Amino acid sequence: MVTVLYFARLREALGTGREQIELPPGVRDLDALRALLASRGGAWARELAPASTVRGAVNEAMARGDTRVADGDEVAFFPPVTGG
């Protein structure tokens, strides 16, 4: 099971800031987890589509799509942050 956190506009659009998900067979990296979540349709598909600007982190470290995800991990999705 992984803990998935959603921040900023994602939390608002998806109606949740946190959930726990049992990883199905074949979901082994961040891209696969994102695709699984997007397959829920509606706001999930819009916000987590491959073309959307969403960043990911695994265990508080910035992650790429091919970053491994395993039971016990904490995964966060968030929009890019700008500063100035």
DOPA-931161 format. One record per atom (N, C-alpha, C, O): residue in three letters; x negated, y negated, z negated; atom name. Coordinates in nm, 4 decimals. Layout:
BEGIN
ala X Y Z CA
...
This chain:
BEGIN
met -0.0840 0.1166 0.0000 N
met 0.0000 0.0000 0.0000 CA
met -0.0896 -0.1244 0.0000 C
met -0.1902 -0.1296 -0.0707 O
val -0.0515 -0.2242 0.0803 N
val -0.1232 -0.3515 0.0828 CA
val -0.0291 -0.4618 0.0356 C
val 0.0925 -0.4524 0.0521 O
thr -0.0856 -0.5644 -0.0222 N
thr -0.0108 -0.6838 -0.0594 CA
thr -0.0319 -0.7852 0.0517 C
thr -0.1455 -0.8142 0.0892 O
val 0.0772 -0.8390 0.1041 N
val 0.0691 -0.9370 0.2120 CA
val 0.1229 -1.0695 0.1589 C
val 0.2330 -1.0761 0.1042 O
leu 0.0436 -1.1745 0.1760 N
leu 0.0794 -1.3087 0.1324 CA
leu 0.1026 -1.3970 0.2541 C
leu 0.0321 -1.3853 0.3544 O
tyr 0.2015 -1.4853 0.2451 N
tyr 0.2324 -1.5790 0.3528 CA
tyr 0.2257 -1.7202 0.2959 C
tyr 0.2802 -1.7470 0.1888 O
phe 0.1592 -1.8102 0.3673 N
phe 0.1398 -1.9458 0.3172 CA
phe 0.1978 -2.0502 0.4115 C
phe 0.2169 -2.0255 0.5306 O
ala 0.2252 -2.1671 0.3555 N
ala 0.2686 -2.2865 0.4280 CA
ala 0.3933 -2.2575 0.5123 C
ala 0.4912 -2.2023 0.4621 O
arg 0.3890 -2.2950 0.6403 N
arg 0.5091 -2.2816 0.7242 CA
arg 0.5547 -2.1367 0.7370 C
arg 0.6734 -2.1110 0.7571 O
leu 0.4622 -2.0420 0.7257 N
leu 0.5011 -1.9008 0.7357 CA
leu 0.5929 -1.8625 0.6196 C
leu 0.6941 -1.7951 0.6392 O
arg 0.5573 -1.9054 0.5002 N
arg 0.6396 -1.8749 0.3832 CA
arg 0.7813 -1.9301 0.4029 C
arg 0.8802 -1.8640 0.3709 O
glu 0.7887 -2.0525 0.4561 N
glu 0.9196 -2.1145 0.4784 CA
glu 0.9981 -2.0403 0.5873 C
glu 1.1153 -2.0078 0.5684 O
ala 0.9341 -2.0143 0.6994 N
ala 1.0022 -1.9516 0.8132 CA
ala 1.0447 -1.8078 0.7833 C
ala 1.1509 -1.7639 0.8275 O
leu 0.9624 -1.7350 0.7088 N
leu 0.9894 -1.5935 0.6834 CA
leu 1.0719 -1.5708 0.5577 C
leu 1.1242 -1.4615 0.5361 O
gly 1.0834 -1.6739 0.4750 N
gly 1.1659 -1.6631 0.3550 CA
gly 1.1036 -1.5836 0.2424 C
gly 1.1733 -1.5403 0.1507 O
thr 0.9724 -1.5640 0.2486 N
thr 0.9028 -1.4922 0.1422 CA
thr 0.7578 -1.5367 0.1376 C
thr 0.7006 -1.5763 0.2392 O
gly 0.6995 -1.5301 0.0202 N
gly 0.5592 -1.5637 0.0058 CA
gly 0.4717 -1.4426 -0.0185 C
gly 0.3489 -1.4505 -0.0149 O
arg 0.5382 -1.3286 -0.0438 N
arg 0.4602 -1.2096 -0.0815 CA
arg 0.5456 -1.0844 -0.0635 C
arg 0.6663 -1.0855 -0.0879 O
glu 0.4809 -0.9779 -0.0209 N
glu 0.5469 -0.8474 -0.0157 CA
glu 0.4419 -0.7375 -0.0204 C
glu 0.3237 -0.7613 0.0044 O
gln 0.4862 -0.6193 -0.0521 N
gln 0.3982 -0.5032 -0.0486 CA
gln 0.4475 -0.4111 0.0613 C
gln 0.5672 -0.3867 0.0762 O
ile 0.3510 -0.3605 0.1383 N
ile 0.3838 -0.2772 0.2533 CA
ile 0.3025 -0.1485 0.2477 C
ile 0.1816 -0.1498 0.2246 O
glu 0.3713 -0.0396 0.2691 N
glu 0.3047 0.0898 0.2855 CA
glu 0.2534 0.0948 0.4283 C
glu 0.3320 0.0809 0.5221 O
leu 0.1256 0.1140 0.4469 N
leu 0.0681 0.1164 0.5821 CA
leu 0.1056 0.2464 0.6535 C
leu 0.0730 0.3552 0.6061 O
pro 0.1740 0.2349 0.7671 N
pro 0.2040 0.3565 0.8432 CA
pro 0.0786 0.4070 0.9145 C
pro -0.0171 0.3317 0.9324 O
pro 0.0786 0.5339 0.9552 N
pro -0.0352 0.5861 1.0313 CA
pro -0.0591 0.4988 1.1546 C
pro 0.0356 0.4557 1.2203 O
gly -0.1824 0.4741 1.1842 N
gly -0.2171 0.3948 1.3018 CA
gly -0.2371 0.2473 1.2732 C
gly -0.2952 0.1765 1.3554 O
val -0.1906 0.1991 1.1592 N
val -0.2143 0.0582 1.1232 CA
val -0.3413 0.0543 1.0396 C
val -0.3417 0.0827 0.9199 O
arg -0.4501 0.0176 1.1089 N
arg -0.5815 0.0229 1.0447 CA
arg -0.6554 -0.1093 1.0464 C
arg -0.7607 -0.1223 0.9840 O
asp -0.6005 -0.2099 1.1188 N
asp -0.6688 -0.3390 1.1226 CA
asp -0.5671 -0.4520 1.1179 C
asp -0.4461 -0.4295 1.1228 O
leu -0.6187 -0.5734 1.1084 N
leu -0.5335 -0.6905 1.0928 CA
leu -0.4397 -0.7097 1.2114 C
leu -0.3227 -0.7427 1.1918 O
asp -0.4878 -0.6898 1.3335 N
asp -0.4013 -0.7025 1.4514 CA
asp -0.2853 -0.6041 1.4471 C
asp -0.1723 -0.6404 1.4796 O
ala -0.3116 -0.4811 1.4079 N
ala -0.2057 -0.3798 1.4024 CA
ala -0.1032 -0.4137 1.2944 C
ala 0.0164 -0.3921 1.3140 O
leu -0.1488 -0.4664 1.1810 N
leu -0.0569 -0.5069 1.0754 CA
leu 0.0279 -0.6242 1.1229 C
leu 0.1489 -0.6269 1.1004 O
arg -0.0342 -0.7192 1.1872 N
arg 0.0394 -0.8346 1.2398 CA
arg 0.1452 -0.7904 1.3415 C
arg 0.2575 -0.8407 1.3402 O
ala 0.1095 -0.6969 1.4291 N
ala 0.2040 -0.6450 1.5282 CA
ala 0.3198 -0.5729 1.4597 C
ala 0.4349 -0.5869 1.5013 O
leu 0.2904 -0.4964 1.3558 N
leu 0.3948 -0.4275 1.2802 CA
leu 0.4936 -0.5283 1.2220 C
leu 0.6149 -0.5099 1.2318 O
leu 0.4417 -0.6337 1.1621 N
leu 0.5286 -0.7358 1.1032 CA
leu 0.6082 -0.8091 1.2104 C
leu 0.7268 -0.8358 1.1914 O
ala 0.5453 -0.8418 1.3221 N
ala 0.6135 -0.9116 1.4316 CA
ala 0.7255 -0.8262 1.4909 C
ala 0.8231 -0.8799 1.5434 O
ser 0.7121 -0.6951 1.4828 N
ser 0.8142 -0.6061 1.5391 CA
ser 0.9464 -0.6140 1.4633 C
ser 1.0458 -0.5565 1.5076 O
arg 0.9493 -0.6832 1.3512 N
arg 1.0739 -0.7034 1.2774 CA
arg 1.1699 -0.7942 1.3545 C
arg 1.2898 -0.7966 1.3268 O
gly 1.1163 -0.8687 1.4512 N
gly 1.1991 -0.9562 1.5338 CA
gly 1.2257 -1.0912 1.4691 C
gly 1.1745 -1.1199 1.3608 O
gly 1.3055 -1.1739 1.5353 N
gly 1.3444 -1.3042 1.4833 CA
gly 1.2257 -1.3924 1.4485 C
gly 1.1310 -1.4053 1.5260 O
ala 1.2325 -1.4527 1.3303 N
ala 1.1251 -1.5421 1.2847 CA
ala 0.9917 -1.4687 1.2750 C
ala 0.8861 -1.5274 1.2988 O
trp 0.9966 -1.3410 1.2403 N
trp 0.8733 -1.2615 1.2301 CA
trp 0.8032 -1.2569 1.3655 C
trp 0.6822 -1.2778 1.3740 O
ala 0.8793 -1.2297 1.4708 N
ala 0.8218 -1.2212 1.6056 CA
ala 0.7688 -1.3568 1.6503 C
ala 0.6618 -1.3649 1.7107 O
arg 0.8433 -1.4638 1.6210 N
arg 0.7982 -1.5981 1.6608 CA
arg 0.6710 -1.6393 1.5873 C
arg 0.5749 -1.6848 1.6493 O
glu 0.6706 -1.6235 1.4573 N
glu 0.5592 -1.6741 1.3761 CA
glu 0.4323 -1.5897 1.3868 C
glu 0.3216 -1.6420 1.3737 O
leu 0.4477 -1.4601 1.4103 N
leu 0.3315 -1.3709 1.4108 CA
leu 0.2969 -1.3171 1.5496 C
leu 0.2167 -1.2247 1.5630 O
ala 0.3576 -1.3753 1.6518 N
ala 0.3263 -1.3357 1.7898 CA
ala 0.1772 -1.3562 1.8166 C
ala 0.1159 -1.4456 1.7583 O
pro 0.1186 -1.2751 1.9036 N
pro -0.0248 -1.2894 1.9327 CA
pro -0.0635 -1.4305 1.9782 C
pro -0.1754 -1.4748 1.9522 O
ala 0.0265 -1.5008 2.0450 N
ala -0.0055 -1.6349 2.0951 CA
ala 0.0087 -1.7434 1.9884 C
ala -0.0338 -1.8567 2.0108 O
ser 0.0677 -1.7112 1.8726 N
ser 0.0858 -1.8138 1.7693 CA
ser -0.0460 -1.8402 1.6975 C
ser -0.1329 -1.7535 1.6884 O
thr -0.0579 -1.9612 1.6475 N
thr -0.1811 -2.0001 1.5776 CA
thr -0.1698 -1.9642 1.4302 C
thr -0.1298 -2.0459 1.3473 O
val -0.2055 -1.8418 1.4001 N
val -0.2030 -1.7918 1.2633 CA
val -0.3394 -1.7329 1.2323 C
val -0.3962 -1.6595 1.3130 O
arg -0.3904 -1.7649 1.1171 N
arg -0.5170 -1.7083 1.0697 CA
arg -0.4884 -1.5953 0.9728 C
arg -0.3775 -1.5833 0.9207 O
gly -0.5884 -1.5131 0.9492 N
gly -0.5736 -1.4043 0.8543 CA
gly -0.6946 -1.3921 0.7641 C
gly -0.8056 -1.4306 0.8008 O
ala -0.6718 -1.3383 0.6466 N
ala -0.7792 -1.3100 0.5523 CA
ala -0.7514 -1.1733 0.4902 C
ala -0.6363 -1.1350 0.4693 O
val -0.8580 -1.1017 0.4618 N
val -0.8473 -0.9736 0.3929 CA
val -0.9340 -0.9829 0.2684 C
val -1.0542 -1.0083 0.2761 O
asn -0.8712 -0.9620 0.1541 N
asn -0.9405 -0.9715 0.0257 CA
asn -1.0142 -1.1047 0.0110 C
asn -1.1294 -1.1099 -0.0321 O
glu -0.9438 -1.2123 0.0482 N
glu -0.9888 -1.3508 0.0345 CA
glu -1.1053 -1.3891 0.1252 C
glu -1.1684 -1.4925 0.1030 O
ala -1.1347 -1.3094 0.2253 N
ala -1.2382 -1.3417 0.3234 CA
ala -1.1724 -1.3577 0.4601 C
ala -1.0922 -1.2737 0.5009 O
met -1.2063 -1.4655 0.5309 N
met -1.1517 -1.4867 0.6648 CA
met -1.1745 -1.3613 0.7477 C
met -1.2795 -1.2975 0.7391 O
ala -1.0744 -1.3271 0.8281 N
ala -1.0808 -1.2004 0.9013 CA
ala -1.0453 -1.2198 1.0478 C
ala -0.9708 -1.3108 1.0842 O
arg -1.0994 -1.1333 1.1297 N
arg -1.0638 -1.1274 1.2717 CA
arg -0.9608 -1.0169 1.2897 C
arg -0.9317 -0.9417 1.1968 O
gly -0.9070 -1.0081 1.4087 N
gly -0.8056 -0.9080 1.4376 CA
gly -0.8514 -0.7655 1.4171 C
gly -0.7716 -0.6785 1.3822 O
asp -0.9808 -0.7405 1.4387 N
asp -1.0307 -0.6037 1.4256 CA
asp -1.0816 -0.5713 1.2847 C
asp -1.1401 -0.4652 1.2628 O
thr -1.0596 -0.6623 1.1892 N
thr -1.0996 -0.6365 1.0504 CA
thr -1.0137 -0.5239 0.9932 C
thr -0.8911 -0.5265 1.0034 O
arg -1.0790 -0.4267 0.9339 N
arg -1.0093 -0.3113 0.8768 CA
arg -0.9184 -0.3527 0.7626 C
arg -0.9506 -0.4427 0.6851 O
val -0.8041 -0.2854 0.7533 N
val -0.7085 -0.3035 0.6441 CA
val -0.6827 -0.1658 0.5855 C
val -0.6559 -0.0704 0.6587 O
ala -0.6908 -0.1554 0.4522 N
ala -0.6738 -0.0261 0.3865 CA
ala -0.5895 -0.0420 0.2604 C
ala -0.5701 -0.1528 0.2103 O
asp -0.5401 0.0705 0.2104 N
asp -0.4630 0.0685 0.0863 CA
asp -0.5390 -0.0070 -0.0218 C
asp -0.6598 0.0092 -0.0388 O
gly -0.4647 -0.0901 -0.0944 N
gly -0.5232 -0.1678 -0.2028 CA
gly -0.5692 -0.3062 -0.1618 C
gly -0.6002 -0.3889 -0.2475 O
asp -0.5741 -0.3329 -0.0311 N
asp -0.6193 -0.4643 0.0157 CA
asp -0.5117 -0.5699 -0.0051 C
asp -0.3926 -0.5401 -0.0141 O
glu -0.5581 -0.6951 -0.0125 N
glu -0.4702 -0.8106 -0.0119 CA
glu -0.4932 -0.8829 0.1198 C
glu -0.6058 -0.9207 0.1521 O
val -0.3861 -0.9018 0.1954 N
val -0.3934 -0.9652 0.3272 CA
val -0.3137 -1.0946 0.3209 C
val -0.2028 -1.0973 0.2677 O
ala -0.3704 -1.2016 0.3753 N
ala -0.3003 -1.3300 0.3783 CA
ala -0.2898 -1.3785 0.5220 C
ala -0.3832 -1.3642 0.6009 O
phe -0.1751 -1.4359 0.5546 N
phe -0.1539 -1.5004 0.6838 CA
phe -0.1190 -1.6464 0.6571 C
phe -0.0408 -1.6769 0.5671 O
phe -0.1778 -1.7364 0.7362 N
phe -0.1566 -1.8792 0.7149 CA
phe -0.1859 -1.9559 0.8416 C
phe -0.2636 -1.9096 0.9251 O
pro -0.1252 -2.0729 0.8580 N
pro -0.1563 -2.1548 0.9758 CA
pro -0.2957 -2.2152 0.9608 C
pro -0.3473 -2.2250 0.8495 O
pro -0.3566 -2.2557 1.0719 N
pro -0.4879 -2.3209 1.0626 CA
pro -0.4756 -2.4471 0.9775 C
pro -0.3726 -2.5145 0.9787 O
val -0.5799 -2.4770 0.9055 N
val -0.5813 -2.5957 0.8202 CA
val -0.6707 -2.7003 0.8831 C
val -0.7812 -2.6710 0.9288 O
thr -0.6209 -2.8227 0.8846 N
thr -0.7033 -2.9314 0.9339 CA
thr -0.7328 -3.0260 0.8202 C
thr -0.6564 -3.0361 0.7243 O
gly -0.8402 -3.0926 0.8313 N
gly -0.8769 -3.1885 0.7261 CA
gly -0.9296 -3.3151 0.7892 C
gly -0.9452 -3.3244 0.9110 O
gly -0.9564 -3.4106 0.7056 N
gly -1.0090 -3.5334 0.7610 CA
gly -1.0238 -3.6400 0.6604 C
gly -1.0676 -3.7502 0.6933 O
